[in-house]
Amino acid sequence: MSSVTRVVHPIEEESFRRLRARLDTSHLPPLTRAVTERVIHSAADLEYASDLVMDEGDLVKAHAALHAGAPVVVDVEMVAAGITRRETVCRLADARSGPGLTRSAHAVRLAYEQVGPGALWVIGCAPTALEELLVLDASPALVIGLPVGFVGATESKAALRTSGLPAVSNVSEKGGSAVAAAALNALLYHPVSPFEETS
């Protein structure tokens, strides 16, 4: 699945120019830089430069999987709304809560039943969605785990980092749908190399 050339609006170009004038990201590997800059751009928050945690090797593999057509699963429609160049799976509307199970966690179960292993998971709202994903044998291509909040958010992201799964996360309580979508968009917008297209 080849990427289509994206037309960048002059306002976005100027925004990234100002971002780079205030923060030097030139030392970062290409995909790490792309994710970091787009997350910062989405939140106008330079602190993400030291808050985000990711591995370039994981991003390279996830980028290839994404552009080869791997499914993208989101925890809420607000994340889906921010991902404009790719169809996503969100099962929250079909989910039900129960004893010891939130709607967000049930939605993750339903989504996994639908897509199986190898998907990219983008979680920007509910820590319980991320917690549920970690107990499934989902074999994800990548987990973008950036839920926001004072209850469970930092703990769920710490659990993601210790799980060994390929991931983008952050250390603090902040996060949210916009930054989670931005991280995925960074991979969508980044050019596909000739090697990826032929491999």
Contacts in CASP RR format, 6 or more apart in sequence:
PFRMAT RR
TARGET T0000
AUTHOR 0000-0000-0000
METHOD contacts of the structure
MODEL  1
MSSVTRVVHPIEEESFRRLRARLDTSHLPPLTRAVTERVIHSAADLEYAS
DLVMDEGDLVKAHAALHAGAPVVVDVEMVAAGITRRETVCRLADARSGPG
LTRSAHAVRLAYEQVGPGALWVIGCAPTALEELLVLDASPALVIGLPVGF
VGATESKAALRTSGLPAVSNVSEKGGSAVAAAALNALLYHPVSPFEETS
1 67 0 8 1.000
1 68 0 8 1.000
1 69 0 8 1.000
2 67 0 8 1.000
2 192 0 8 1.000
2 197 0 8 1.000
3 67 0 8 1.000
3 188 0 8 1.000
3 189 0 8 1.000
3 191 0 8 1.000
3 192 0 8 1.000
4 85 0 8 1.000
6 85 0 8 1.000
6 189 0 8 1.000
12 41 0 8 1.000
15 41 0 8 1.000
16 37 0 8 1.000
16 41 0 8 1.000
19 37 0 8 1.000
19 40 0 8 1.000
19 41 0 8 1.000
19 46 0 8 1.000
20 37 0 8 1.000
22 46 0 8 1.000
23 40 0 8 1.000
23 46 0 8 1.000
23 49 0 8 1.000
25 33 0 8 1.000
25 36 0 8 1.000
25 37 0 8 1.000
25 49 0 8 1.000
26 33 0 8 1.000
28 36 0 8 1.000
29 56 0 8 1.000
30 56 0 8 1.000
30 190 0 8 1.000
31 56 0 8 1.000
31 59 0 8 1.000
31 60 0 8 1.000
31 63 0 8 1.000
31 186 0 8 1.000
31 187 0 8 1.000
31 190 0 8 1.000
32 54 0 8 1.000
32 56 0 8 1.000
32 59 0 8 1.000
34 186 0 8 1.000
34 187 0 8 1.000
34 189 0 8 1.000
34 190 0 8 1.000
35 52 0 8 1.000
35 54 0 8 1.000
35 59 0 8 1.000
35 168 0 8 1.000
35 183 0 8 1.000
35 186 0 8 1.000
35 187 0 8 1.000
36 48 0 8 1.000
36 49 0 8 1.000
36 52 0 8 1.000
37 186 0 8 1.000
38 182 0 8 1.000
38 183 0 8 1.000
38 185 0 8 1.000
38 186 0 8 1.000
38 189 0 8 1.000
39 48 0 8 1.000
39 52 0 8 1.000
39 146 0 8 1.000
39 179 0 8 1.000
39 182 0 8 1.000
39 183 0 8 1.000
39 186 0 8 1.000
40 46 0 8 1.000
40 48 0 8 1.000
40 49 0 8 1.000
41 182 0 8 1.000
42 178 0 8 1.000
42 179 0 8 1.000
42 181 0 8 1.000
42 182 0 8 1.000
43 174 0 8 1.000
43 175 0 8 1.000
43 178 0 8 1.000
43 179 0 8 1.000
43 182 0 8 1.000
45 174 0 8 1.000
47 172 0 8 1.000
48 170 0 8 1.000
48 179 0 8 1.000
51 170 0 8 1.000
51 171 0 8 1.000
51 172 0 8 1.000
51 174 0 8 1.000
52 168 0 8 1.000
52 169 0 8 1.000
52 170 0 8 1.000
53 161 0 8 1.000
53 167 0 8 1.000
53 168 0 8 1.000
53 169 0 8 1.000
53 170 0 8 1.000
53 171 0 8 1.000
54 167 0 8 1.000
54 168 0 8 1.000
54 169 0 8 1.000
55 166 0 8 1.000
58 142 0 8 1.000
58 166 0 8 1.000
58 167 0 8 1.000
59 142 0 8 1.000
59 168 0 8 1.000
59 187 0 8 1.000
61 141 0 8 1.000
61 142 0 8 1.000
61 166 0 8 1.000
62 120 0 8 1.000
62 141 0 8 1.000
62 142 0 8 1.000
62 166 0 8 1.000
62 187 0 8 1.000
63 187 0 8 1.000
63 190 0 8 1.000
63 192 0 8 1.000
63 196 0 8 1.000
64 196 0 8 1.000
64 199 0 8 1.000
65 118 0 8 1.000
65 120 0 8 1.000
65 141 0 8 1.000
65 142 0 8 1.000
66 72 0 8 1.000
66 86 0 8 1.000
66 120 0 8 1.000
66 141 0 8 1.000
66 142 0 8 1.000
66 184 0 8 1.000
66 187 0 8 1.000
66 188 0 8 1.000
67 192 0 8 1.000
67 196 0 8 1.000
70 118 0 8 1.000
70 119 0 8 1.000
70 120 0 8 1.000
70 141 0 8 1.000
71 89 0 8 1.000
71 115 0 8 1.000
71 116 0 8 1.000
71 118 0 8 1.000
71 119 0 8 1.000
71 120 0 8 1.000
72 83 0 8 1.000
72 86 0 8 1.000
72 87 0 8 1.000
72 88 0 8 1.000
72 89 0 8 1.000
72 119 0 8 1.000
72 120 0 8 1.000
72 122 0 8 1.000
72 184 0 8 1.000
73 88 0 8 1.000
73 89 0 8 1.000
73 90 0 8 1.000
73 108 0 8 1.000
73 111 0 8 1.000
73 112 0 8 1.000
73 115 0 8 1.000
73 119 0 8 1.000
73 120 0 8 1.000
73 121 0 8 1.000
73 122 0 8 1.000
74 80 0 8 1.000
74 83 0 8 1.000
74 88 0 8 1.000
74 89 0 8 1.000
74 90 0 8 1.000
74 121 0 8 1.000
74 122 0 8 1.000
74 123 0 8 1.000
74 124 0 8 1.000
74 180 0 8 1.000
74 181 0 8 1.000
75 90 0 8 1.000
75 92 0 8 1.000
75 104 0 8 1.000
75 107 0 8 1.000
75 108 0 8 1.000
75 122 0 8 1.000
75 123 0 8 1.000
75 124 0 8 1.000
75 125 0 8 1.000
75 126 0 8 1.000
75 129 0 8 1.000
75 130 0 8 1.000
75 147 0 8 1.000
76 90 0 8 1.000
76 92 0 8 1.000
76 104 0 8 1.000
76 124 0 8 1.000
76 125 0 8 1.000
76 126 0 8 1.000
76 177 0 8 1.000
77 90 0 8 1.000
77 92 0 8 1.000
77 93 0 8 1.000
78 125 0 8 1.000
78 177 0 8 1.000
78 178 0 8 1.000
79 88 0 8 1.000
79 90 0 8 1.000
79 122 0 8 1.000
79 123 0 8 1.000
79 124 0 8 1.000
79 125 0 8 1.000
79 177 0 8 1.000
79 180 0 8 1.000
79 181 0 8 1.000
80 88 0 8 1.000
80 90 0 8 1.000
80 181 0 8 1.000
81 177 0 8 1.000
81 181 0 8 1.000
82 177 0 8 1.000
82 178 0 8 1.000
82 181 0 8 1.000
82 185 0 8 1.000
83 122 0 8 1.000
83 181 0 8 1.000
83 184 0 8 1.000
83 185 0 8 1.000
83 188 0 8 1.000
84 185 0 8 1.000
85 185 0 8 1.000
85 188 0 8 1.000
85 189 0 8 1.000
86 184 0 8 1.000
86 188 0 8 1.000
88 122 0 8 1.000
89 111 0 8 1.000
89 114 0 8 1.000
89 115 0 8 1.000
89 119 0 8 1.000
90 107 0 8 1.000
90 111 0 8 1.000
91 107 0 8 1.000
91 108 0 8 1.000
91 110 0 8 1.000
91 111 0 8 1.000
91 114 0 8 1.000
92 103 0 8 1.000
92 104 0 8 1.000
92 107 0 8 1.000
94 107 0 8 1.000
94 110 0 8 1.000
95 103 0 8 1.000
95 104 0 8 1.000
95 106 0 8 1.000
95 107 0 8 1.000
95 110 0 8 1.000
96 103 0 8 1.000
96 106 0 8 1.000
97 103 0 8 1.000
97 106 0 8 1.000
98 106 0 8 1.000
102 126 0 8 1.000
102 128 0 8 1.000
102 129 0 8 1.000
104 125 0 8 1.000
104 126 0 8 1.000
104 128 0 8 1.000
104 129 0 8 1.000
104 132 0 8 1.000
105 126 0 8 1.000
105 128 0 8 1.000
105 129 0 8 1.000
105 131 0 8 1.000
105 132 0 8 1.000
106 132 0 8 1.000
107 129 0 8 1.000
108 129 0 8 1.000
108 132 0 8 1.000
108 133 0 8 1.000
108 136 0 8 1.000
109 132 0 8 1.000
109 136 0 8 1.000
112 133 0 8 1.000
112 136 0 8 1.000
112 138 0 8 1.000
116 138 0 8 1.000
117 137 0 8 1.000
117 138 0 8 1.000
117 139 0 8 1.000
117 140 0 8 1.000
118 138 0 8 1.000
118 139 0 8 1.000
118 140 0 8 1.000
118 141 0 8 1.000
119 138 0 8 1.000
119 140 0 8 1.000
119 141 0 8 1.000
120 140 0 8 1.000
120 141 0 8 1.000
120 142 0 8 1.000
120 143 0 8 1.000
120 144 0 8 1.000
120 184 0 8 1.000
120 187 0 8 1.000
121 133 0 8 1.000
121 138 0 8 1.000
121 140 0 8 1.000
121 142 0 8 1.000
121 143 0 8 1.000
121 144 0 8 1.000
121 145 0 8 1.000
122 144 0 8 1.000
122 145 0 8 1.000
122 180 0 8 1.000
122 181 0 8 1.000
122 183 0 8 1.000
122 184 0 8 1.000
123 129 0 8 1.000
123 130 0 8 1.000
123 133 0 8 1.000
123 143 0 8 1.000
123 144 0 8 1.000
123 145 0 8 1.000
123 146 0 8 1.000
123 147 0 8 1.000
123 180 0 8 1.000
124 144 0 8 1.000
124 145 0 8 1.000
124 146 0 8 1.000
124 147 0 8 1.000
124 148 0 8 1.000
124 175 0 8 1.000
124 176 0 8 1.000
124 177 0 8 1.000
124 179 0 8 1.000
124 180 0 8 1.000
125 147 0 8 1.000
125 148 0 8 1.000
125 176 0 8 1.000
125 177 0 8 1.000
125 180 0 8 1.000
126 147 0 8 1.000
127 147 0 8 1.000
127 149 0 8 1.000
127 151 0 8 1.000
127 152 0 8 1.000
127 153 0 8 1.000
127 155 0 8 1.000
127 156 0 8 1.000
128 156 0 8 1.000
129 147 0 8 1.000
130 143 0 8 1.000
130 145 0 8 1.000
130 147 0 8 1.000
130 156 0 8 1.000
130 157 0 8 1.000
130 159 0 8 1.000
130 160 0 8 1.000
131 156 0 8 1.000
131 159 0 8 1.000
133 140 0 8 1.000
133 143 0 8 1.000
134 156 0 8 1.000
134 159 0 8 1.000
134 160 0 8 1.000
134 163 0 8 1.000
134 165 0 8 1.000
140 165 0 8 1.000
140 166 0 8 1.000
141 166 0 8 1.000
142 166 0 8 1.000
142 167 0 8 1.000
142 168 0 8 1.000
142 187 0 8 1.000
143 160 0 8 1.000
143 165 0 8 1.000
143 166 0 8 1.000
143 167 0 8 1.000
143 168 0 8 1.000
143 169 0 8 1.000
144 167 0 8 1.000
144 168 0 8 1.000
144 169 0 8 1.000
144 180 0 8 1.000
144 183 0 8 1.000
144 184 0 8 1.000
145 156 0 8 1.000
145 157 0 8 1.000
145 160 0 8 1.000
145 167 0 8 1.000
145 168 0 8 1.000
145 169 0 8 1.000
145 180 0 8 1.000
146 157 0 8 1.000
146 168 0 8 1.000
146 169 0 8 1.000
146 170 0 8 1.000
146 175 0 8 1.000
146 176 0 8 1.000
146 179 0 8 1.000
146 180 0 8 1.000
146 183 0 8 1.000
147 153 0 8 1.000
147 156 0 8 1.000
147 157 0 8 1.000
147 175 0 8 1.000
147 176 0 8 1.000
147 180 0 8 1.000
148 173 0 8 1.000
148 174 0 8 1.000
148 175 0 8 1.000
148 176 0 8 1.000
149 173 0 8 1.000
149 174 0 8 1.000
149 175 0 8 1.000
150 173 0 8 1.000
153 173 0 8 1.000
153 175 0 8 1.000
154 171 0 8 1.000
154 172 0 8 1.000
154 173 0 8 1.000
157 169 0 8 1.000
157 170 0 8 1.000
157 171 0 8 1.000
158 171 0 8 1.000
160 167 0 8 1.000
160 169 0 8 1.000
161 167 0 8 1.000
161 169 0 8 1.000
168 183 0 8 1.000
END
